[in-house]
Structures are given as C-alpha cells and as structure tokens.
Amino acid sequence: MNHNSFEINVVGRNIDTGDALPEHVEAHLQAALDKYSPRPGTVDVTFSHEGHGYRCDCMVHLDTGATLQSSSEAIDIYSSFNAAMARLEKQLRRYKRRLKHHHAKGSKADDQPFPGYVVSQSAEPGPETSTNQDEETLIIAETELEISEASVGDAAMTMDLTNEPVRIFRNTSNGAINIVYQRSDGNIGWLDLSRVKN
C-alpha cells in the first residue's frame, strides 16, 4: 500500500496474515511516518514463527540510502509487531532530530560528515585492544550483500541507528565503494576505496 510516497509491504512467512493484521500494521506505521519521516521510501514488515510465538521484522528504506530496522519476538503476533514498532519509532525520532540538527548547521554539500560524528579519511585504524578469541568462533560467508547509495553522513548515521559495527555503501559523490566502521577509540572511521593505496 502507498502512503505519502511510502510503499508499505506486509508479508508472512508460512503465516496467513489475514486482513486485520496488515491494517493494524499500516495504521501504526503511517502515523509514525507522517510524524517523523522527512524522506519517501519503502517499508517491509515480515512476520514469521519463532519457537512457540512470533517474530516481526520491520525495515524502512529511505531514498537517501539510509535503512532503519527493528525486530521483536512475542507469544502474540500483534505484540511482536507493537514491540518492533516501538523500537522503530525511536529510531525514526532520532533520525528526524539529527536531520534537523544537520540542516540547522547549514550543511550544503551532500558528502559532508554528519554532525556529531568524527569521520576521518585516514585508512589507519586506532590501536586495537587485545581480546581472547574463542577457538570455536565461526567464520560465516556472507553470500548476499546489498550495497545502497548514500552520503558518508547518512551511512554513518544508519550504522549508528542500527548498531552495526561496519557499513559498506556506494558514495553518492563519486560512485566509489566506501566503508564506515566503529573504531576502537570510539570514533567512526571512513574508508574511500578509490583513495586507498594498494
């Protein structure tokens, strides 16, 4: 369903969502999007079985390349959505607040680092802290990776909002693959692979 340039998709994995659940989801999402989202995009809400209950995964894709996501599990399918929605609304609120702060600073360049982030062009990471690696740690091959276009600031903000340690994206200013990541010193590192020397 399309609302204010937002396409809202509600699907169930081996679950019949019926009519009432999608209506409940769309009503609550639309209220939050009208209140907090300054950008159009798409929303995907997926329901699945989790143990003896249900799991709800919500993902908001904004046209800036930013992606907000939340999930929750509960015995009741409506409760799983309501909890995931509460987390998503908190992210939307933070996103709107940071965009307001960004525009208040009068930043005009698309690729300016987002206020509140320390973004460095240095490819040298900070000193690493030593940790005892578990010998049973698994290395998992990621066979699918969606690389979206974004500015450095939007990529850094998305990484922070979704609690990711690293984010790979295509820089909107030059089309090159870029990486932002959490440095051990608490700042955010930025790598533009077109500028990294082999």
C-alpha positions as CSV (number, residue, x, y, z in Angstrom):
1,M,0.0,0.0,0.0
2,N,1.3,3.5,-0.8
3,H,1.1,6.3,1.8
4,N,2.7,9.7,1.3
5,S,5.3,8.3,-1.1
6,F,5.9,5.3,1.2
7,E,5.2,1.8,0.0
8,I,4.3,-0.4,2.9
9,N,4.6,-4.2,2.4
10,V,3.3,-6.6,5.0
11,V,4.1,-10.3,4.4
12,G,4.0,-13.5,6.4
13,R,6.5,-16.4,6.1
14,N,4.3,-19.5,6.2
15,I,1.7,-17.4,8.0
16,D,-1.6,-16.1,6.8
17,T,-1.7,-12.5,7.9
18,G,-5.4,-12.1,7.0
19,D,-6.8,-8.6,6.6
20,A,-6.9,-7.2,10.2
21,L,-3.2,-7.5,10.9
22,P,-1.9,-5.7,7.8
23,E,-4.5,-2.9,8.5
24,H,-3.2,-2.7,12.1
25,V,0.4,-2.5,10.9
26,E,-0.2,0.1,8.2
27,A,-2.2,2.3,10.5
28,H,0.5,2.4,13.1
29,L,3.3,2.8,10.6
30,Q,1.6,5.6,8.7
31,A,1.1,7.5,12.0
32,A,4.8,7.2,12.8
33,L,6.0,8.0,9.2
34,D,3.8,11.1,9.0
35,K,5.2,12.3,12.3
36,Y,8.9,11.5,11.9
37,S,10.0,10.7,8.3
38,P,11.1,13.5,6.1
39,R,12.0,11.2,3.2
40,P,10.0,8.9,1.0
41,G,10.8,5.2,0.6
42,T,9.6,1.7,1.3
43,V,8.7,-0.3,4.5
44,D,8.9,-4.1,4.7
45,V,7.2,-5.8,7.6
46,T,7.7,-9.6,7.8
47,F,6.1,-12.0,10.3
48,S,7.4,-15.5,11.0
49,H,7.1,-18.2,13.6
50,E,9.7,-18.1,16.3
51,G,9.6,-21.0,18.7
52,H,6.1,-21.1,20.3
53,G,5.5,-17.5,19.3
54,Y,6.0,-15.0,16.5
55,R,8.8,-12.7,15.2
56,C,8.3,-9.4,13.5
57,D,11.0,-7.7,11.4
58,C,10.5,-4.1,10.3
59,M,12.8,-2.4,7.8
60,V,12.4,1.1,6.5
61,H,14.4,2.1,3.3
62,L,14.7,5.8,2.8
63,D,15.6,7.3,-0.6
64,T,18.8,8.7,0.9
65,G,20.1,5.1,1.2
66,A,19.6,5.1,5.0
67,T,18.0,1.9,6.3
68,L,16.3,1.6,9.7
69,Q,15.4,-1.8,11.1
70,S,14.0,-3.4,14.2
71,S,12.6,-6.8,15.3
72,S,10.9,-8.3,18.2
73,E,9.5,-11.7,19.4
74,A,6.4,-12.4,21.4
75,I,3.8,-15.1,22.0
76,D,1.1,-12.9,20.4
77,I,1.7,-11.8,16.8
78,Y,0.3,-8.3,17.5
79,S,2.6,-7.9,20.5
80,S,5.6,-8.8,18.3
81,F,4.7,-6.0,15.9
82,N,3.9,-3.5,18.6
83,A,7.3,-4.0,20.3
84,A,9.2,-3.8,17.0
85,M,7.2,-0.7,16.1
86,A,8.2,1.0,19.4
87,R,11.9,0.4,18.6
88,L,11.4,1.6,15.0
89,E,9.6,4.7,16.2
90,K,12.5,5.5,18.5
91,Q,14.9,5.2,15.5
92,L,12.7,7.5,13.4
93,R,12.6,10.1,16.1
94,R,16.4,10.1,16.4
95,Y,16.7,10.2,12.6
96,K,14.5,13.3,12.4
97,R,16.2,15.0,15.3
98,R,19.6,14.5,13.6
99,L,18.4,15.7,10.3
100,K,17.1,18.9,11.9
101,H,20.4,19.4,13.6
102,H,22.2,18.8,10.3
103,H,20.1,21.3,8.4
104,A,20.4,23.8,11.3
105,K,24.1,23.8,10.8
106,G,23.6,24.8,7.2
107,S,25.5,22.0,5.6
108,K,25.1,22.2,1.8
109,A,27.4,19.5,0.5
110,D,26.0,16.0,0.1
111,D,29.2,14.4,1.3
112,Q,29.7,16.4,4.4
113,P,30.2,14.3,7.6
114,F,27.0,14.2,9.7
115,P,27.3,16.5,12.8
116,G,28.1,14.5,15.9
117,Y,30.3,12.1,14.0
118,V,34.1,12.2,13.8
119,V,34.8,11.0,10.3
120,S,38.4,10.6,9.2
121,Q,39.8,10.0,5.7
122,S,42.8,8.2,7.3
123,A,42.9,4.4,6.5
124,E,44.9,3.8,9.6
125,P,42.7,2.2,12.4
126,G,43.3,3.1,16.0
127,P,45.2,0.9,18.4
128,E,43.4,-2.4,18.8
129,T,42.6,-3.8,22.2
130,S,43.7,-7.4,22.8
131,T,41.0,-9.9,23.3
132,N,41.0,-13.6,23.9
133,Q,39.4,-15.2,20.8
134,D,37.2,-18.2,21.3
135,E,38.7,-21.1,19.4
136,E,35.2,-22.1,18.3
137,T,34.4,-18.8,16.7
138,L,32.9,-19.4,13.3
139,I,33.7,-17.6,10.1
140,I,30.4,-17.2,8.2
141,A,30.5,-16.4,4.5
142,E,28.1,-13.7,3.5
143,T,26.8,-14.6,0.1
144,E,24.4,-11.7,-0.3
145,L,25.2,-8.1,0.4
146,E,23.0,-5.2,-0.7
147,I,25.1,-2.1,-1.3
148,S,23.0,1.1,-1.4
149,E,23.9,4.6,-2.4
150,A,24.4,7.1,0.4
151,S,26.5,10.1,1.6
152,V,29.1,9.4,4.2
153,G,27.0,11.2,6.8
154,D,23.9,9.1,6.0
155,A,25.9,5.9,6.1
156,A,27.4,6.7,9.4
157,M,24.1,7.6,10.9
158,T,22.4,4.5,9.6
159,M,25.2,2.4,11.1
160,D,24.8,4.1,14.4
161,L,21.0,3.8,14.5
162,T,21.1,0.1,13.6
163,N,24.0,-0.7,15.9
164,E,26.1,-2.1,13.1
165,P,29.9,-2.3,13.5
166,V,30.5,-1.6,9.8
167,R,28.6,-0.4,6.8
168,I,29.6,-0.7,3.1
169,F,27.9,1.7,0.7
170,R,28.4,3.4,-2.7
171,N,29.3,7.1,-2.1
172,T,26.8,9.4,-3.9
173,S,29.5,12.0,-4.6
174,N,31.8,9.8,-6.7
175,G,30.1,6.3,-7.1
176,A,33.0,4.6,-5.3
177,I,32.6,1.8,-2.7
178,N,33.1,3.3,0.8
179,I,33.2,1.8,4.3
180,V,32.4,3.4,7.6
181,Y,33.2,1.5,10.8
182,Q,33.4,1.7,14.5
183,R,36.9,2.4,15.6
184,S,38.4,1.1,18.9
185,D,38.9,4.7,20.1
186,G,35.1,5.3,19.9
187,N,35.2,7.4,16.7
188,I,33.9,6.4,13.3
189,G,36.4,5.5,10.6
190,W,35.8,6.2,6.9
191,L,37.5,4.5,4.0
192,D,37.0,5.6,0.4
193,L,38.4,2.6,-1.5
194,S,39.1,4.7,-4.6
195,R,41.7,6.6,-2.5
196,V,43.2,3.7,-0.6
197,K,46.7,2.8,-1.8
198,N,47.4,-0.9,-2.6
